[in-house]
Amino acid sequence: LEQSRLDDVDDDPRNAEGAEQGKAQRAARGETGLTGRNTVSFDPASTLVRPSMRVIVGPKRERYGKPVRHDDVVIVPEFFCDEDDWGVYHNLIREVRELQDK
């Protein structure tokens, strides 16, 4: 991986001086008492930066088949077991409890 891909950069146009701030950005900066719509624009093109994390629902097959980057999370339904099979979950809970008891 190129190091420059992982460096933090402040290139979000929503943070530029004079840019309108939505309630989410203002709340993240500590402003309280905000009500109403939580956006400045409903136009997807107005957000010109890639999100911090993309959640993708992938198909149930052997290979995903599309490029995946370091900040992608691919969820594959029934990847480990059938949807109604709780065995893996119960085994995980049992293992965690056993480790906590040590």
All heavy atoms as an XYZ file, in Angstrom:
815
protein
N       0.824     -1.191      0.000
C       0.000      0.000      0.000
C       0.866      1.251      0.000
O       1.872      1.315      0.687
C      -0.874      0.040      1.246
C      -1.966     -0.999      1.359
C      -2.654     -0.881      2.722
C      -2.976     -0.872      0.287
N       0.432      2.206     -0.724
C       1.129      3.491     -0.701
C       0.801      4.209      0.593
O      -0.348      4.260      1.027
C       0.665      4.362     -1.873
C       1.016      3.808     -3.222
C       0.431      4.686     -4.320
O       0.120      5.859     -4.061
O       0.280      4.176     -5.425
N       1.809      4.765      1.232
C       1.595      5.465      2.494
C       0.632      6.642      2.315
O      -0.169      6.929      3.174
C       2.925      5.947      3.074
C       2.796      6.627      4.409
C       2.257      5.719      5.502
O       2.509      4.521      5.492
N       1.496      6.273      6.418
N       0.679      7.312      1.167
C      -0.170      8.491      0.965
C      -1.654      8.133      1.004
O      -2.473      8.969      1.328
C       0.184      9.175     -0.350
O      -0.091      8.302     -1.433
N      -2.008      6.895      0.692
C      -3.415      6.499      0.754
C      -3.908      6.438      2.186
O      -5.092      6.529      2.450
C      -3.614      5.125      0.114
C      -3.627      5.165     -1.385
C      -3.928      3.828     -1.981
N      -5.142      3.264     -1.446
C      -5.431      1.972     -1.507
N      -4.597      1.131     -2.050
N      -6.559      1.515     -1.017
N      -2.990      6.254      3.123
C      -3.382      6.083      4.508
C      -3.221      7.347      5.340
O      -3.680      7.399      6.471
C      -2.576      4.942      5.139
C      -2.704      3.603      4.426
C      -1.806      2.577      5.090
C      -4.138      3.125      4.410
N      -2.540      8.337      4.800
C      -2.336      9.576      5.539
C      -3.665     10.299      5.730
O      -4.511     10.321      4.848
C      -1.380     10.518      4.795
C       0.048     10.000      4.798
O       0.378      9.168      5.657
O       0.819     10.433      3.925
N      -3.844     10.892      6.905
C      -5.023     11.713      7.137
C      -4.882     13.013      6.356
O      -3.843     13.670      6.424
C      -5.178     12.040      8.625
C      -5.689     10.853      9.418
O      -6.367      9.993      8.826
O      -5.413     10.808     10.622
N      -5.896     13.350      5.606
C      -5.897     14.611      4.873
C      -7.192     15.345      5.206
O      -8.235     14.736      5.393
C      -5.772     14.408      3.344
C      -4.420     13.851      2.971
C      -6.849     13.489      2.827
N      -7.108     16.647      5.284
C      -8.285     17.452      5.584
C      -8.786     18.048      4.273
O      -8.627     19.232      4.014
C      -7.934     18.546      6.597
C      -9.169     19.270      7.077
O     -10.290     18.742      6.913
O      -9.018     20.380      7.611
N      -9.383     17.185      3.427
C      -9.825     17.631      2.110
C     -11.346     17.648      1.979
O     -11.876     17.763      0.886
C      -9.218     16.752      1.022
C      -9.665     15.304      1.112
O     -10.249     14.919      2.152
O      -9.428     14.549      0.165
N     -12.040     17.556      3.087
C     -13.495     17.551      3.051
C     -13.995     18.962      2.766
O     -13.759     19.882      3.552
C     -14.032     17.061      4.393
C     -15.526     16.802      4.383
O     -16.230     17.438      3.567
O     -15.987     15.998      5.197
N     -14.688     19.179      1.640
C     -15.137     20.529      1.295
C     -16.136     21.096      2.297
O     -16.325     22.298      2.372
C     -15.773     20.364     -0.088
C     -16.092     18.918     -0.199
C     -15.093     18.188      0.640
N     -16.758     20.225      3.109
C     -17.692     20.720      4.125
C     -16.962     21.445      5.242
O     -17.571     22.199      6.000
C     -18.505     19.548      4.690
C     -19.406     18.903      3.628
C     -19.978     17.619      4.125
N     -18.897     16.657      4.346
C     -19.076     15.415      4.769
N     -20.267     14.980      5.044
N     -18.042     14.609      4.929
N     -15.639     21.232      5.352
C     -14.851     21.893      6.394
C     -14.154     23.153      5.890
O     -13.447     23.809      6.646
C     -13.801     20.932      6.961
C     -14.441     19.789      7.706
O     -15.542     19.917      8.237
N     -13.772     18.651      7.726
N     -14.315     23.484      4.625
C     -13.663     24.671      4.061
C     -14.240     25.931      4.705
O     -15.409     25.980      5.092
C     -13.869     24.725      2.547
N     -13.407     26.934      4.810
C     -13.862     28.189      5.407
C     -15.017     28.763      4.594
O     -14.961     28.826      3.372
C     -12.710     29.197      5.454
C     -13.054     30.431      6.250
C     -11.848     31.308      6.504
O     -10.735     30.768      6.642
O     -12.036     32.525      6.557
N     -16.093     29.109      5.280
C     -17.269     29.675      4.614
C     -18.271     28.631      4.142
O     -19.345     28.985      3.680
N     -17.940     27.338      4.244
C     -18.873     26.297      3.802
C     -20.022     26.185      4.798
O     -19.843     26.350      5.999
C     -18.150     24.963      3.687
N     -21.215     25.917      4.268
C     -22.358     25.711      5.153
C     -22.142     24.438      5.957
O     -21.628     23.448      5.444
C     -23.642     25.566      4.341
C     -24.197     26.867      3.806
C     -25.564     26.639      3.200
O     -26.550     26.597      3.964
O     -25.621     26.466      1.986
N     -22.528     24.461      7.213
C     -22.376     23.297      8.081
C     -23.749     22.728      8.424
O     -24.629     23.461      8.872
C     -21.661     23.698      9.380
C     -20.267     24.234      9.169
C     -19.319     23.143      8.719
O     -19.162     22.148      9.388
N     -18.690     23.348      7.582
N     -23.920     21.436      8.219
C     -25.151     20.757      8.625
C     -25.148     20.551     10.131
O     -24.146     20.766     10.809
N     -26.274     20.124     10.649
C     -26.381     19.944     12.100
C     -25.439     18.868     12.609
O     -24.934     18.957     13.719
C     -27.813     19.633     12.468
C     -28.700     20.852     12.312
C     -30.094     20.566     12.808
C     -30.960     21.778     12.630
N     -31.344     21.996     11.237
N     -25.175     17.832     11.813
C     -24.259     16.779     12.255
C     -22.853     17.342     12.452
O     -22.193     17.045     13.448
C     -24.237     15.633     11.248
N     -22.391     18.152     11.514
C     -21.057     18.755     11.647
C     -21.013     19.717     12.835
O     -20.046     19.756     13.576
C     -20.641     19.500     10.367
C     -20.337     18.603      9.207
C     -21.558     18.342      8.357
O     -22.658     18.819      8.629
N     -21.387     17.556      7.313
N     -22.087     20.501     12.999
C     -22.110     21.457     14.101
C     -22.182     20.739     15.442
O     -21.536     21.136     16.412
C     -23.274     22.423     13.903
C     -23.000     23.342     12.695
C     -24.161     24.153     12.184
N     -25.080     24.676     13.168
C     -26.359     24.903     12.907
N     -26.856     24.643     11.716
N     -27.141     25.379     13.841
N     -22.959     19.661     15.526
C     -23.042     18.890     16.768
C     -21.704     18.240     17.089
O     -21.295     18.177     18.250
C     -24.129     17.822     16.645
N     -20.983     17.777     16.058
C     -19.665     17.176     16.278
C     -18.686     18.196     16.835
O     -17.710     17.830     17.495
C     -19.137     16.591     14.971
N     -18.939     19.462     16.593
C     -18.076     20.526     17.115
C     -18.567     21.041     18.471
O     -18.069     22.034     18.977
C     -17.992     21.660     16.109
C     -17.201     21.271     14.868
C     -17.136     22.421     13.876
N     -16.253     22.132     12.780
C     -16.582     21.417     11.711
N     -17.787     20.920     11.594
N     -15.706     21.197     10.742
N     -19.613     20.389     19.027
C     -20.055     20.725     20.374
C     -21.283     21.602     20.478
O     -21.726     21.925     21.573
N     -21.859     22.018     19.356
C     -23.052     22.866     19.413
C     -24.244     22.035     19.877
O     -24.427     20.899     19.453
C     -23.328     23.455     18.025
C     -24.384     24.523     18.028
C     -24.537     25.196     16.675
O     -23.546     25.248     15.910
O     -25.642     25.655     16.386
N     -25.051     22.576     20.751
C     -26.208     21.847     21.277
C     -27.497     22.570     20.928
O     -27.480     23.703     20.456
C     -26.106     21.696     22.812
O     -26.048     23.002     23.392
C     -24.890     20.899     23.206
N     -28.633     21.894     21.169
C     -29.940     22.502     20.958
C     -30.356     22.564     19.497
O     -31.190     23.388     19.136
N     -29.803     21.704     18.664
C     -30.124     21.727     17.237
C     -31.392     20.923     16.967
O     -31.567     19.827     17.478
C     -28.958     21.139     16.439
C     -27.618     21.849     16.628
C     -26.497     21.056     16.001
C     -27.678     23.232     16.025
N     -32.293     21.468     16.145
C     -33.516     20.758     15.774
C     -33.735     20.917     14.281
O     -33.107     21.742     13.625
C     -34.738     21.322     16.518
O     -34.885     22.701     16.183
C     -34.600     21.166     18.020
N     -34.637     20.119     13.732
C     -34.958     20.217     12.309
C     -34.115     19.271     11.471
O     -33.530     18.322     11.968
N     -34.058     19.534     10.177
C     -33.340     18.668      9.245
C     -31.855     18.606      9.568
O     -31.249     19.593      9.960
C     -33.524     19.157      7.816
C     -34.909     18.932      7.300
C     -34.974     19.322      5.850
N     -36.257     18.900      5.297
C     -36.651     19.159      4.080
N     -35.864     19.841      3.274
N     -37.802     18.741      3.650
N     -31.277     17.433      9.320
C     -29.882     17.198      9.654
C     -29.007     17.254      8.397
O     -28.172     16.394      8.180
C     -29.740     15.843     10.350
C     -28.338     15.631     10.854
O     -27.623     16.573     11.097
N     -27.947     14.388     10.988
N     -29.212     18.217      7.553
C     -28.389     18.326      6.353
C     -28.444     19.743      5.800
O     -29.356     20.502      6.088
C     -28.833     17.314      5.277
O     -27.885     17.321      4.227
C     -30.203     17.651      4.719
N     -27.452     20.066      5.008
C     -27.429     21.345      4.301
C     -27.980     21.137      2.897
O     -28.668     21.979      2.355
C     -25.994     21.905      4.248
C     -25.921     23.121      3.349
C     -25.516     22.253      5.644
N     -27.674     19.974      2.322
C     -28.085     19.698      0.955
C     -28.512     18.238      0.819
O     -27.900     17.352      1.412
C     -26.916     19.959     -0.006
O     -27.224     19.488     -1.293
N     -29.525     17.979      0.022
C     -29.942     16.610     -0.256
C     -29.359     16.119     -1.580
O     -29.710     15.056     -2.062
C     -31.470     16.510     -0.272
C     -32.064     16.631      1.094
C     -32.554     17.834      1.540
C     -32.093     15.544      1.943
C     -33.095     17.952      2.812
C     -32.626     15.654      3.221
C     -33.125     16.858      3.653
N     -28.458     16.872     -2.163
C     -27.813     16.502     -3.425
C     -26.568     15.668     -3.124
O     -25.607     16.176     -2.557
C     -27.432     17.767     -4.192
C     -26.689     17.471     -5.474
O     -26.712     16.312     -5.933
O     -26.083     18.407     -6.024
N     -26.548     14.356     -3.488
C     -25.386     13.518     -3.198
C     -24.086     14.053     -3.799
O     -23.006     13.834     -3.258
C     -25.736     12.166     -3.806
C     -27.203     12.173     -3.974
C     -27.597     13.621     -4.156
N     -24.183     14.770     -4.899
C     -22.981     15.303     -5.542
C     -22.329     16.408     -4.713
O     -21.185     16.770     -4.954
C     -23.324     15.821     -6.934
N     -23.046     16.938     -3.721
C     -22.472     18.022     -2.921
C     -21.473     17.508     -1.885
O     -20.747     18.281     -1.294
C     -23.576     18.816     -2.225
O     -24.186     18.026     -1.216
N     -21.452     16.208     -1.653
C     -20.467     15.603     -0.758
C     -19.415     14.957     -1.636
O     -19.625     13.884     -2.174
C     -21.117     14.556      0.169
O     -22.171     15.189      0.867
C     -20.126     13.993      1.146
N     -18.298     15.622     -1.789
C     -17.306     15.225     -2.772
C     -16.243     14.283     -2.229
O     -15.284     13.986     -2.915
C     -16.632     16.475     -3.337
C     -17.588     17.511     -3.923
C     -16.832     18.772     -4.305
C     -18.330     16.948     -5.111
N     -16.377     13.804     -1.017
C     -15.340     12.962     -0.422
C     -15.873     11.558     -0.188
O     -17.063     11.345     -0.013
C     -14.835     13.550      0.909
C     -14.143     14.874      0.687
C     -15.956     13.699      1.898
N     -14.955     10.616     -0.203
C     -15.311      9.233      0.078
C     -15.630      9.112      1.570
O     -14.975      9.715      2.402
C     -14.123      8.347     -0.284
C     -14.364      6.868     -0.083
C     -13.118      6.093     -0.512
N     -13.210      4.717     -0.139
C     -13.709      3.766     -0.925
N     -14.140      4.082     -2.118
N     -13.753      2.520     -0.515
N     -16.645      8.325      1.942
C     -16.970      8.170      3.359
C     -15.848      7.452      4.112
O     -15.019      6.769      3.519
C     -18.247      7.324      3.339
C     -18.264      6.665      2.013
C     -17.530      7.566      1.070
N     -15.836      7.585      5.430
C     -14.821      6.932      6.256
C     -14.892      5.423      6.141
O     -13.892      4.726      6.263
C     -15.001      7.313      7.717
O     -14.876      8.686      7.874
N     -16.074      4.901      5.910
C     -16.269      3.466      5.785
C     -17.461      3.226      4.872
O     -18.481      3.891      4.983
C     -16.541      2.864      7.166
C     -16.889      1.406      7.136
S     -17.159      0.705      8.784
C     -18.635      1.535      9.311
N     -17.294      2.290      3.950
C     -18.420      1.900      3.106
C     -18.871      0.514      3.539
O     -18.063     -0.394      3.689
C     -18.027      1.839      1.634
C     -17.701      3.169      1.028
C     -17.540      3.095     -0.472
N     -16.746      1.949     -0.899
C     -16.717      1.505     -2.158
N     -17.420      2.099     -3.085
N     -15.971      0.472     -2.481
N     -20.175      0.343      3.744
C     -20.738     -0.958      4.070
C     -21.444     -1.470      2.824
O     -22.342     -0.821      2.296
C     -21.720     -0.874      5.261
C     -22.328     -2.228      5.545
C     -21.007     -0.316      6.488
N     -20.985     -2.615      2.351
C     -21.494     -3.192      1.106
C     -22.099     -4.555      1.425
O     -21.478     -5.357      2.120
C     -20.342     -3.366      0.089
C     -19.645     -2.037     -0.154
C     -20.838     -3.988     -1.197
C     -18.286     -2.173     -0.810
N     -23.293     -4.822      0.924
C     -23.880     -6.151      1.064
C     -23.508     -6.927     -0.192
O     -23.884     -6.566     -1.308
C     -25.408     -6.089      1.240
C     -25.987     -7.492      1.313
C     -25.752     -5.295      2.486
N     -22.709     -7.968      0.013
C     -22.221     -8.756     -1.105
C     -23.088     -9.979     -1.346
O     -23.854    -10.399     -0.485
N     -22.934    -10.581     -2.512
C     -23.709    -11.775     -2.832
C     -23.115    -13.020     -2.164
O     -21.928    -13.053     -1.833
C     -23.577    -11.876     -4.355
C     -22.247    -11.241     -4.636
C     -22.086    -10.145     -3.612
N     -23.934    -14.028     -1.961
C     -23.461    -15.288     -1.377
C     -22.858    -16.125     -2.496
O     -23.560    -16.834     -3.233
C     -24.624    -16.032     -0.715
C     -24.208    -17.303     -0.028
C     -25.384    -18.011      0.580
C     -24.961    -19.333      1.165
N     -26.091    -20.086      1.675
N     -21.559    -15.995     -2.676
C     -20.836    -16.800     -3.662
C     -19.376    -16.883     -3.241
O     -18.956    -16.233     -2.289
C     -20.990    -16.227     -5.069
C     -20.501    -14.815     -5.237
C     -20.735    -14.354     -6.663
N     -20.241    -13.002     -6.825
C     -20.767    -12.131     -7.626
N     -21.801    -12.447     -8.368
N     -20.259    -10.924     -7.720
N     -18.594    -17.687     -3.939
C     -17.224    -17.950     -3.515
C     -16.339    -16.712     -3.546
O     -15.499    -16.513     -2.677
C     -16.611    -19.040     -4.397
C     -15.284    -19.538     -3.872
C     -14.793    -20.777     -4.602
O     -15.628    -21.607     -4.971
O     -13.573    -20.885     -4.790
N     -16.504    -15.856     -4.541
C     -15.696    -14.633     -4.659
C     -16.614    -13.430     -4.799
O     -17.626    -13.481     -5.478
C     -14.775    -14.704     -5.875
C     -13.713    -15.742     -5.751
C     -12.773    -15.659     -6.950
N     -11.737    -16.638     -6.822
C     -10.534    -16.380     -6.324
N     -10.239    -15.172     -5.919
N      -9.640    -17.318     -6.238
N     -16.173    -12.331     -4.184
C     -16.960    -11.096     -4.262
C     -16.923    -10.544     -5.683
O     -17.932    -10.121     -6.221
C     -16.439    -10.080     -3.240
C     -17.132     -8.747     -3.294
C     -18.507     -8.654     -3.149
C     -16.416     -7.573     -3.482
C     -19.152     -7.434     -3.195
C     -17.051     -6.349     -3.531
C     -18.417     -6.289     -3.397
O     -19.042     -5.080     -3.446
N     -15.743    -10.512     -6.290
C     -15.636    -10.151     -7.703
C     -15.531     -8.670     -8.018
O     -15.540     -8.300     -9.184
N     -15.465     -7.824     -7.003
C     -15.314     -6.388     -7.243
C     -14.140     -5.880     -6.416
O     -13.778     -6.480     -5.410
C     -16.590     -5.643     -6.847
C     -17.792     -5.994     -7.696
C     -19.000     -5.183     -7.281
C     -20.209     -5.570     -8.118
N     -21.400     -4.828     -7.705
N     -13.545     -4.758     -6.803
C     -12.433     -4.210     -6.015
C     -12.891     -3.800     -4.613
O     -13.980     -3.260     -4.444
C     -11.984     -2.979     -6.799
C     -12.624     -3.090     -8.146
C     -13.810     -3.973     -8.006
N     -12.064     -4.102     -3.619
C     -12.353     -3.749     -2.232
C     -11.171     -2.950     -1.715
O     -10.022     -3.301     -1.951
C     -12.552     -5.015     -1.381
C     -12.816     -4.653      0.063
C     -13.695     -5.846     -1.926
N     -11.449     -1.872     -1.001
C     -10.380     -1.049     -0.433
C     -10.318     -1.232      1.071
O     -11.177     -1.872      1.672
C     -10.626      0.415     -0.791
C     -10.476      0.613     -2.312
C     -10.527      2.024     -2.765
N      -9.651      2.883     -1.986
C      -9.608      4.197     -2.114
N     -10.382      4.788     -2.995
N      -8.817      4.925     -1.374
N      -9.298     -0.641      1.679
C      -9.043     -0.828      3.106
C     -10.177     -0.336      4.000
O     -10.305     -0.766      5.142
C      -7.733     -0.133      3.499
C      -7.823      1.354      3.445
N      -7.751      2.058      2.265
C      -8.014      2.256      4.430
C      -7.890      3.342      2.527
N      -8.042      3.499      3.825
N     -11.020      0.541      3.512
C     -12.088      1.089      4.339
C     -13.465      0.524      3.979
O     -14.477      1.060      4.378
C     -12.098      2.616      4.261
C     -12.182      3.128      2.824
O     -12.137      2.311      1.886
O     -12.292      4.345      2.647
N     -13.488     -0.587      3.236
C     -14.742     -1.234      2.879
C     -15.060     -2.356      3.864
O     -14.169     -3.078      4.307
C     -14.664     -1.849      1.473
C     -14.622     -0.808      0.371
O     -15.087      0.322      0.611
O     -14.141     -1.124     -0.722
N     -16.334     -2.488      4.197
C     -16.820     -3.613      4.984
C     -17.826     -4.328      4.102
O     -18.804     -3.733      3.658
C     -17.512     -3.137      6.286
C     -18.125     -4.309      7.027
C     -16.535     -2.378      7.154
N     -17.553     -5.607      3.810
C     -18.446     -6.381      2.960
C     -19.203     -7.372      3.840
O     -18.602     -8.203      4.517
C     -17.674     -7.135      1.850
C     -18.639     -7.922      0.969
C     -16.862     -6.161      1.015
N     -20.509     -7.254      3.842
C     -21.370     -8.159      4.605
C     -21.962     -9.151      3.623
O     -22.534     -8.768      2.601
C     -22.487     -7.379      5.314
C     -21.887     -6.399      6.311
C     -23.466     -8.331      5.988
C     -22.899     -5.472      6.927
N     -21.795    -10.439      3.937
C     -22.333    -11.491      3.073
C     -23.341    -12.298      3.882
O     -22.948    -13.019      4.809
C     -21.212    -12.399      2.532
C     -21.796    -13.483      1.633
C     -20.175    -11.575      1.783
N     -24.620    -12.184      3.558
C     -25.623    -12.961      4.281
C     -25.320    -14.462      4.180
O     -24.911    -14.955      3.130
C     -26.933    -12.621      3.565
C     -26.667    -11.288      2.924
C     -25.210    -11.312      2.547
N     -25.493    -15.169      5.283
C     -25.284    -16.610      5.379
C     -23.865    -17.025      4.973
O     -23.649    -18.076      4.392
C     -26.331    -17.358      4.554
C     -27.746    -17.098      5.039
C     -28.792    -17.927      4.343
O     -28.488    -18.566      3.314
O     -29.933    -17.927      4.828
N     -22.871    -16.192      5.316
C     -21.474    -16.491      4.990
C     -20.959    -17.681      5.795
O     -20.307    -18.568      5.270
C     -20.609    -15.258      5.247
C     -19.164    -15.442      4.901
C     -18.761    -15.463      3.576
C     -18.214    -15.594      5.893
C     -17.426    -15.639      3.235
C     -16.876    -15.764      5.575
C     -16.482    -15.778      4.248
N     -21.228    -17.685      7.115
C     -20.758    -18.754      7.983
C     -21.774    -19.878      8.141
O     -21.417    -21.027      8.322
C     -20.436    -18.215      9.384
C     -19.202    -17.370      9.425
C     -19.286    -16.018      9.679
C     -17.948    -17.918      9.209
C     -18.152    -15.225      9.725
C     -16.817    -17.135      9.249
C     -16.915    -15.795      9.504
N     -23.036    -19.531      8.148
C     -24.075    -20.523      8.422
C     -25.411    -19.989      7.912
O     -25.505    -18.858      7.455
C     -24.150    -20.797      9.921
S     -24.456    -19.317     10.902
N     -26.425    -20.829      8.024
C     -27.766    -20.396      7.638
C     -28.244    -19.279      8.551
O     -27.804    -19.161      9.697
C     -28.749    -21.564      7.717
C     -28.486    -22.616      6.652
O     -27.923    -22.261      5.598
O     -28.846    -23.787      6.878
N     -29.154    -18.478      8.046
C     -29.640    -17.307      8.787
C     -30.199    -17.671     10.161
O     -29.998    -16.959     11.139
C     -30.713    -16.593      7.965
C     -31.246    -15.340      8.603
C     -32.266    -14.633      7.741
O     -32.515    -15.070      6.602
O     -32.819    -13.633      8.216
N     -30.893    -18.798     10.259
C     -31.513    -19.171     11.532
C     -30.666    -20.138     12.362
O     -31.134    -20.685     13.354
C     -32.907    -19.745     11.297
C     -32.890    -20.961     10.386
O     -31.825    -21.287      9.821
O     -33.952    -21.600     10.235
N     -29.399    -20.339     11.990
C     -28.485    -21.205     12.749
C     -27.711    -20.352     13.744
O     -26.838    -19.580     13.368
C     -27.527    -21.912     11.783
C     -26.530    -22.801     12.497
O     -26.585    -22.919     13.735
O     -25.679    -23.386     11.800
N     -28.021    -20.488     15.019
C     -27.392    -19.689     16.069
C     -26.190    -20.392     16.693
O     -25.619    -19.906     17.668
C     -28.431    -19.359     17.144
C     -29.437    -18.365     16.647
C     -30.583    -18.635     15.965
C     -29.373    -16.956     16.769
N     -31.239    -17.474     15.657
C     -30.507    -16.422     16.150
C     -28.453    -16.086     17.339
C     -30.763    -15.069     16.085
C     -28.712    -14.727     17.282
C     -29.851    -14.239     16.658
N     -25.779    -21.520     16.151
C     -24.688    -22.300     16.719
C     -23.383    -21.531     16.815
O     -22.706    -21.557     17.852
N     -22.999    -20.841     15.764
C     -21.745    -20.078     15.769
C     -21.807    -18.979     16.831
O     -20.855    -18.772     17.583
C     -21.466    -19.470     14.375
C     -20.273    -18.550     14.416
C     -21.267    -20.567     13.345
N     -22.928    -18.306     16.930
C     -23.095    -17.244     17.924
C     -22.973    -17.810     19.342
O     -22.252    -17.273     20.178
C     -24.449    -16.557     17.734
C     -24.794    -15.583     18.819
C     -24.207    -14.329     18.861
C     -25.702    -15.915     19.828
C     -24.507    -13.421     19.868
C     -26.011    -15.019     20.835
C     -25.413    -13.777     20.847
O     -25.710    -12.887     21.841
N     -23.673    -18.910     19.612
C     -23.636    -19.494     20.952
C     -22.240    -20.009     21.286
O     -21.790    -19.885     22.438
C     -24.685    -20.601     21.083
C     -26.088    -20.082     21.076
N     -26.591    -19.256     22.052
C     -27.100    -20.250     20.180
C     -27.843    -18.943     21.784
N     -28.178    -19.526     20.644
N     -21.514    -20.569     20.326
C     -20.135    -21.002     20.561
C     -19.239    -19.813     20.897
O     -18.373    -19.909     21.772
C     -19.580    -21.749     19.347
C     -20.146    -23.143     19.229
O     -20.630    -23.719     20.199
N     -20.089    -23.697     18.026
N     -19.426    -18.714     20.191
C     -18.634    -17.507     20.459
C     -18.899    -16.995     21.875
O     -17.965    -16.674     22.611
C     -18.946    -16.425     19.429
C     -18.260    -15.089     19.618
C     -16.746    -15.248     19.509
C     -18.762    -14.087     18.595
N     -20.160    -16.934     22.269
C     -20.517    -16.485     23.611
C     -19.880    -17.402     24.655
O     -19.312    -16.942     25.654
C     -22.055    -16.437     23.796
C     -22.681    -15.384     22.875
C     -22.432    -16.193     25.256
C     -22.210    -13.976     23.125
N     -19.951    -18.724     24.427
C     -19.363    -19.683     25.365
C     -17.859    -19.465     25.480
O     -17.308    -19.421     26.586
C     -19.645    -21.114     24.902
C     -19.076    -22.197     25.819
C     -19.325    -23.597     25.284
N     -19.008    -23.772     23.876
C     -17.770    -23.870     23.370
N     -16.727    -23.803     24.153
N     -17.585    -24.037     22.069
N     -17.173    -19.272     24.338
C     -15.716    -19.058     24.364
C     -15.346    -17.769     25.095
O     -14.383    -17.727     25.866
C     -15.169    -19.022     22.934
C     -15.186    -20.363     22.244
C     -14.703    -20.287     20.803
O     -14.010    -19.314     20.451
O     -15.033    -21.193     20.023
N     -16.102    -16.708     24.872
C     -15.828    -15.434     25.547
C     -16.008    -15.597     27.039
O     -15.174    -15.127     27.845
C     -16.729    -14.310     24.986
C     -16.650    -13.074     25.857
C     -16.338    -13.983     23.557
N     -17.058    -16.261     27.454
C     -17.303    -16.463     28.893
C     -16.203    -17.312     29.522
O     -15.783    -17.053     30.648
C     -18.674    -17.091     29.113
C     -19.789    -16.088     28.859
C     -21.148    -16.668     29.130
N     -22.165    -15.636     28.902
C     -23.421    -15.885     28.630
N     -23.849    -17.141     28.541
N     -24.272    -14.919     28.437
N     -15.743    -18.328     28.787
C     -14.656    -19.157     29.311
C     -13.387    -18.324     29.495
O     -12.669    -18.482     30.493
C     -14.377    -20.339     28.374
C     -15.441    -21.417     28.420
C     -15.240    -22.493     27.366
O     -14.224    -22.432     26.619
O     -16.075    -23.395     27.286
N     -13.097    -17.440     28.552
C     -11.915    -16.585     28.671
C     -12.061    -15.584     29.807
O     -11.089    -15.244     30.466
C     -11.649    -15.863     27.345
C     -11.161    -16.758     26.208
C     -11.156    -15.988     24.900
C      -9.777    -17.289     26.517
N     -13.276    -15.108     30.040
C     -13.507    -14.160     31.135
C     -13.307    -14.830     32.494
O     -12.911    -14.189     33.459
C     -14.920    -13.583     31.055
C     -15.104    -12.610     29.927
C     -16.534    -12.148     29.777
O     -17.472    -12.842     30.162
N     -16.710    -10.951     29.207
N     -13.595    -16.124     32.569
C     -13.470    -16.852     33.827
C     -12.015    -17.129     34.203
O     -11.730    -17.460     35.342
C     -14.246    -18.171     33.766
C     -15.757    -17.943     33.748
O     -16.194    -16.846     34.163
O     -16.483    -18.864     33.322
N     -11.101    -17.018     33.253
C      -9.690    -17.319     33.521
C      -9.026    -16.224     34.322
O      -9.291    -15.100     34.294
C      -8.917    -17.534     32.221
C      -9.305    -18.841     31.570
C      -8.447    -19.052     30.348
C      -8.814    -20.398     29.709
N      -7.965    -20.707     28.608
